[in-house]
């Protein structure tokens, strides 16, 4: 068996915490890598009906637009409590996730998101 540590990079996107409102994840610079997967973990709390997750991309890391649905891989919406993933086949340099609550929450929702960059160029 081989490890992947020399060909991937893990980047925090949404720090682990309890969220009840809209939040934009950190921008992920994909320079030097040919693939991107988001690892998303959610733990429902209160009376929340979950969050909607949107994948956005940018050429400069400042002006964002939604990734077209045909360029989104996986399920980028809440539903399972842990471990679902999503990625993109888009060609923009910067990518981020944003989240918006679907309903009201009395306690918030535990969320953490990491980006896994893979297929490092020159590896």
VMD Tcl script that draws the C-alpha trace (Angstrom):
set ca {
  {0.00 0.00 0.00}
  {1.20 3.53 -0.79}
  {0.41 6.74 1.03}
  {-0.75 9.95 -0.64}
  {0.81 12.57 1.61}
  {3.25 13.76 -1.04}
  {0.57 14.22 -3.67}
  {-2.25 15.91 -1.69}
  {-2.75 19.05 0.34}
  {-5.49 19.47 2.97}
  {-6.84 22.99 3.48}
  {-9.38 24.12 6.12}
  {-12.35 25.80 4.42}
  {-14.92 26.22 7.19}
  {-13.42 25.90 10.65}
  {-15.21 23.41 12.93}
  {-17.92 25.21 14.86}
  {-21.63 25.69 15.40}
  {-23.26 27.83 12.73}
  {-26.77 29.27 12.52}
  {-26.35 31.88 9.77}
  {-24.78 32.40 6.37}
  {-21.03 31.85 6.10}
  {-18.50 31.91 3.30}
  {-15.70 29.39 3.43}
  {-12.08 30.32 2.90}
  {-10.87 30.53 -0.68}
  {-8.91 27.48 -1.83}
  {-6.05 28.23 -4.24}
  {-5.84 25.26 -6.58}
  {-2.58 26.33 -8.25}
  {-0.26 23.33 -8.66}
  {-3.02 20.71 -8.31}
  {-5.34 19.07 -10.82}
  {-8.19 17.95 -8.54}
  {-10.24 19.24 -5.62}
  {-12.63 17.45 -3.27}
  {-14.45 18.98 -0.30}
  {-14.92 16.77 2.78}
  {-17.97 18.02 4.65}
  {-19.13 17.08 8.12}
  {-22.41 18.27 9.66}
  {-24.09 17.49 12.96}
  {-27.66 18.76 13.19}
  {-28.74 20.65 16.29}
  {-31.81 22.48 17.52}
  {-34.71 22.59 15.08}
  {-32.63 23.40 12.03}
  {-33.67 21.97 8.69}
  {-30.04 22.03 7.57}
  {-27.95 24.17 5.28}
  {-27.73 24.71 1.57}
  {-24.15 24.53 0.34}
  {-23.10 26.40 -2.78}
  {-19.81 25.97 -4.62}
  {-18.35 29.19 -6.00}
  {-15.27 29.87 -8.10}
  {-13.15 32.84 -9.10}
  {-10.20 33.80 -11.28}
  {-8.86 36.31 -8.75}
  {-10.21 35.20 -5.34}
  {-12.29 38.38 -5.02}
  {-15.17 38.18 -7.52}
  {-17.18 34.98 -7.04}
  {-19.82 33.21 -9.10}
  {-21.60 29.89 -8.73}
  {-20.03 26.81 -10.28}
  {-22.34 25.52 -13.03}
  {-24.26 22.42 -11.89}
  {-22.72 20.29 -14.66}
  {-19.26 21.07 -13.20}
  {-20.20 19.99 -9.64}
  {-19.34 16.42 -8.67}
  {-21.09 14.65 -5.80}
  {-23.89 15.89 -3.61}
  {-23.31 19.42 -2.37}
  {-26.31 19.68 -0.09}
  {-26.97 18.65 3.46}
  {-28.78 15.45 4.28}
  {-26.33 12.93 5.64}
  {-24.85 13.76 9.04}
  {-21.23 13.01 8.22}
  {-18.72 12.47 5.52}
  {-20.22 13.50 2.25}
  {-18.06 15.04 -0.44}
  {-18.24 17.23 -3.49}
  {-15.81 18.52 -6.05}
  {-15.61 20.48 -9.27}
  {-14.38 20.00 -12.80}
  {-14.23 23.76 -13.33}
  {-11.02 25.44 -14.44}
  {-10.96 28.53 -12.22}
  {-8.02 28.97 -9.84}
  {-9.95 29.72 -6.62}
  {-12.89 27.73 -5.22}
  {-14.91 28.07 -2.00}
  {-18.09 26.80 -0.38}
  {-20.72 29.08 1.05}
  {-23.53 27.95 3.32}
  {-26.98 29.34 4.01}
  {-29.47 28.00 6.57}
  {-32.62 26.36 5.18}
  {-34.63 27.27 8.27}
  {-34.30 28.54 11.82}
  {-32.18 26.74 14.38}
  {-32.45 27.02 18.13}
  {-28.95 25.67 18.71}
  {-27.17 25.91 15.36}
  {-25.53 23.18 13.31}
  {-22.06 21.76 13.80}
  {-20.12 22.09 10.55}
  {-16.55 21.53 9.40}
  {-15.26 21.56 5.81}
  {-11.83 20.64 4.50}
  {-10.59 20.83 0.92}
  {-8.39 18.03 -0.36}
  {-6.25 19.07 -3.30}
  {-4.89 16.14 -5.27}
  {-2.89 15.11 -8.31}
  {-0.11 17.55 -7.53}
  {1.67 18.71 -10.65}
  {5.27 17.58 -10.77}
  {4.79 14.95 -8.04}
}
mol new
graphics top color blue
foreach p $ca { graphics top sphere $p radius 0.5 }
foreach p [lrange $ca 0 end-1] q [lrange $ca 1 end] { graphics top cylinder $p $q radius 0.2 }
display resetview
